Amino acid sequence: MKMEENKIIKPITGIYPVTSAGVSLYFFSHIDLIICRKNGTTSDLFARKPFLNISYGNQSEQFNIENNFTNGMLDAVDKNMLPSVILASPCYGFLNNFVEEIIEITIKLNDLELLKPYHPLNMFYFPIIILLSNGIIYEETLNKLKHGFLYSNLPEKIINKVCDKILRGSILQGAFREEDLYYPYKKEAIKIALTKPELFEQIMQILNMNNFNISIQKNPKRIELENAMVNIATNAAALAFALDKNSYKLKRIDFQQALVPKNIEQSEFINELQRAVFVIGKKYNAFSESDQFETLWLPKKEQLLKRDNRYISNSLYSLKKMIRYNNFPDRLPTEEKSIIYPLKRIAQENNLLKELYLLEKLEKEILETINFAKNNVRNISFCF
């Protein structure tokens, strides 16, 4: 039976799923709905204890979210509360779940005769989904989505319009979590790659109404590669150098120490890595031929040091958690996979042998750090 339009999708914002970036957005901006990963651990936890515990500025606050969360996107459809804009930050390991949920709501909305492919894109009855995850995953997400749709029997026009409503964004904002308590960092602007200008008005209307700072960029690849230049130093390389193998101490490496390391060897390696990301970015059409490494990176670096110099990356908190609970991955953590693996793939495809060597060296350094921690877990102390 055909549903009346505007009964399911509401002019509200949502986050998917409950990640550190999502919690930080919830705290600093107006988020109406928390969409948990379908049948995930957080959904089960909130079903039993519907509270979000946040600490900021030496004060802790408990938010009752009993009426503000759903068990996945389909549950939001069934409850007639699917947001017009969903800020999504699924981790690399859960991309398949993310894609499956998008396909589920597409099929559901189509079954309800709400998807009309002949409508203009801004009128197409489907939420705008802004992908804010770390890593180089925008194209991978779209490829997985199009492959999954092959088995849905949906018209190609509908599939294309759904994909057109998935945008790439980035935000230098997050939180770290200890037990069930989140510690968000200060509010930052969301940069959105708006490849479809007809969505501009809808995005501005919803996000401005809900206290977001946003800026617009056209090229999703540029957003990803600019972010990778930051994350390669502050997440991946910081993780590689965080453990002092002589003193058995997990060091505090904040943005200042990650971007401007005192150790000369470490400083040279990080500079080489960032240049490698830039070279890969040019081959990936993220940067133009006229772009230069120094003019692109140095202003961004200065901006980061002024704004986030005491920030410690989630990767280090994840390593701390691995050591504390003696629970180590066999391979690279998913956060680092989402940065290193796609960069390696692009380097291989374009025969960038020096850049590939540097990324493989970084991967080796991270794995050696994790294995050292695993083998000496009882002796390691924390400096943060």
N, C-alpha and C positions, 0 to 999 in steps of 0.2 A: 504493500500500500504506500502510495506516495506521501511523504512527510511534508508538512508546511515548512518552507525555508525559514531560517533564522531561529529555529527551535533548538538546534544542536550546537552550532558554533556561536560562541558569545564574543563580544568585543572586550575580551580580557587577555591577559598574558599568562603563560604557564612556563614552567621549567620541566625538562625531562633529561635524565632522571635526577636522583638526589646526589649530585656530585658536589665537590667543594666550590666550583664555580657557580653552580646553581644555588647553593645555600647563600653564598655571598651576594648574588643578585637578589635573592629573596629578602635578605636583611637590608640592603641599601636602596633597593627600588621597590616598586609596588608589584609584587607577583601575586596573582589571584589563585593559581592552582599549581600544586606540586604533582606531577605525573610520574609515579614510580615506574621503574622497569617492571613489566608484567611478570607477576609471580616471583619477583626478586626478593632478596633478604630484607630490603628496606620496606617494601610493601607489607611484608609479614610483620615486621617490627611495628610499623605505624598502626596496623590493624589492632595490635595488642596495647600499644602505648602511643597514642597519636600526638606526640609532642616533638618539637624541634628545639634543641638546646643550643644556644648561641652565646659565646662570650666575646665581648668587645669593649675595649677601654677599661679593663679591670672590673667589668661588671658582667654578670651572666643573666640571661633572660630565657624563659621557657615560653615557646609559642604553641598554643593549642591549634592543631591543624586537622582536627577531627572531620571538619566539613570542607577541607581544602586540599585533599589529596585523593588520587585514584590509583587503582591497581592497573596501570598501563593506559595506553591511548584509547583502546577499545572501550574500556570501562568509562572513560570520559565521554565517549560518544553515547554509550548506553544511559549515562546520567544527564545527557543534554547539557554538558558543560565543557565542550572542547574549545580551547582558546583560539582566538584569531591569529595570535602570534605565539609560537612555542620556541623558547630559547633552549636548544638541545646541546648537551655536552656529554654524550655517551663516551665511555672510555673505548680504546681501540679494540679491546677484547670482546666488547658487547655490540659491535657494529651490526652483526647478523641479527641480534634481537631487535635493535633499532629499526632496521630495514623491514623485518617481519611485521612489526607493529604498524609501520606506515602502510604496508600492503593490506593489513587487516582492516584499517579504518577506511582505506580507499574502496575496498570491496563492499564494506558495510554501507558507506555513503552512496555508492553506486546502486546497491540493492534497494536503497530507500528512494531511488530516482532523484537524487539531489545533484549529481554530477552532470553538468551540461557542457560538453566540450566546445560548443559553438559560442559560449559566452566569452567576452574579453577576459584576460588573465586576472585582472583585479576583481572581476565579478565571479570568477570560478570558485565554487563552493568547497573550499579546502583551506586549511590553515597555512599561513606562512611559517615555515620551519627554518630557523636560523641556526646553523651548525657552528658551535663555539668550541668544540673539542680541540685540545692540543694536537699537533701532528699534521701530517699531510694526508688528509683523509676525504676531502671533498669529492674528488673524482672517483675514489674507491667506493664511497657511499652510493653515488649515482650509478656506477656500474653494477654494484650488488643489487640495487633497487630495480634497475631495468632487467637484469637477469631473473630476479624473483617474479617480476610481473609477467614473464613469458608463460608462466603456468596459471595465470589468473583469468584468461579469456577476456580481459578488458580491452576496449578500443584503444588504438595507438594514440589518438588525440587526448584521451583522458590521461594515459600514462605520461605523455610528454608534458601536459599541464601540471600534473602532480610534481614531476621532476623540476619544472620551472619555478615551483613555489618553495623549493629547498635552496636556501642561500648559504653562502659561506661567510662567517664572521670571525672576529677574534676579540679577545678581551684579556688585558693583563690584570686580571682580578681573580681571586680564588680564596681558599681557606684551607687550613689544615685541621685535621680531626684527631682527637684523642678520646678513645672510647666512644661515647655518644655525644661529645661536646665539640662543636665547630667553632673555629676561631677565624672569622673572615678578615680579609685585608681591606684597605680603604677603597672607596668607590672609584671606578675607572670608566672610561668611555668604551662603548662597543663600536668596533669598526665593522661595517657591513659591506660586502661586495654586492652591489645592486646591479646585476646584469640585465634585469628587466625593469626599466624605469617606470612602467605602469604600476608597479607595486609600491612606489615611493610614498604616495599619499597615504596608503593604508598603513604602512610601517610607521610613518611619522605620526599619524593620528593616534595609533595605539601606544607606541612607546613614549611619545612626548606626554601623553595623558597620564602615564604611569611612572614619571620621574626617572627616565633613563637619559643618560648622555650618549648620543650616537653621532658617528661620522660615516660618510659614505665614500666607498672606493669601488671602482668598476671591476677590477680583475681579481677573482677569487684566488688564483694562483699566487699573485703578489702578496695577498694577505697571509697565505700559508707560509710562503718562503721568508717573509719578514719576521713572522713569528718563529720560524725554525732557526733563524739567526740568533734570536734571543734564547730560545730553549736549548740550543746546542751547547751554550755556555752555562746557563743558569740551572738547567736540569741535568742534561746528560753528562757534560764534562764535570760539573760539580759533584755528581754522583761518583764519577771515576776517581776523583782526587780527595774525596771526603774522609776516607779512613786512613789514619796514620798507622802504618804497619810496624812502626818502632815503639810507639807509646800505647798502641791499641785503643786509641781514642777516636770517636766519631766527631770530626770537627764541625764547628758552625761555619758554613760558607753562605754568606748572604750575597745579594746582588753585587755589592761593592767588591767583595772578595772574589766573586766569580768572574766579573767583567774586567776587573783590574787586579789580577792575582800578583802577589809579591814574588812568588816563585817564577824565575825567568823561563824555565823549561815549560811550566804549565801555561804561562802567558803566551809564549810562542805557539804552543800547540793549539790553544783556544783561538788565537788570531788566524792560524792556518785553517782551522775548522770553519770559522765564519766566512773566510774567503772562499772555501770550498763550497759552502752552501750558496754563496753568491754566484759562483761559476755555474753550479748546477741550476740555479734559478734562471740564469740567462738561457740555458739550453731548454728549460721547461717553459719558456715564454712568460715567466713571472716578472722578469725585469726586461727593460728595453735595451737596445744596443747602446743608447746614449747614457744609460745609468752607469755610474762608477761606484766601486765599493766604498771608498772613503766618504763620498758625498751622500751616499745612502745610509751607511751604517753609523758613522761618527755622530751625527746629530741625534739619531735614535738612542745611541749609547748614552750620550750626555743627558738626554731626557729621562732615561731609565735611572741613571745614577742620582739625579735630582729628586726623583719621585719615589723610587722603590729601593733605595740603597740598603735598607735593613731587612728586606724581604728574604725569607728562606724558602726555597722551592719545595713543592710537594714531594719531589723525588727523594730529597733527604729525609723528610718525615716518613716516607714509605720505607726507606732503608732502616731508619731507627725502629720502626714498627716490626720489620722483619727480624731484627736482632733481638728486640725485647721479647717477642713471642716465638723465636726460633722457628720461623716459617719462611723459607726461602724458595724463590722460583728456580726451576731448572735452567731457564734461559733468561733472556732479557726481560725486564719488567715491561708491561704493556705500554706505559707512558713513553719509554725510550724506544720501543718498537715503532710506535707511531711516528717518531721523528726519523730514526736511523734507517729503518727498512725501506721506506719509500724513496729516501734520498739515494740509497745504494742502488735501488732499481733504476732510477733515472740516470745515475752515473754509469751503470752498466750498459744501458740502452744507447748511451751517447759516447761510449768508449772514453770516459773521463777517468783514466787509470789512477792519477795522483789523488783525485778527490775520493775515489773508491777506496784506495789504500788508507787514507786518513779516517774515513768512516769505519772501516774494519778495525783499525787500530783503536779507535774510541770504543767500539763494541767489545773488543778484547779487554781493554782497561776496566770497563764496567763489570764484566763477568769476573775478572780477577778480584776486584773489590768485593763483590758479592760472595765469591767462593772463600776469600780470606775471612770475611765476617762469619760465614757458615762454619768454617773449621776452627774459629777462635771465639765463638759466640759467648762463652762464659767469661772471657777476659776483657771484653770491650766495655768501655765506659763512654758516657755521652757528655758533650760540651754544650748542648742546647736542649 
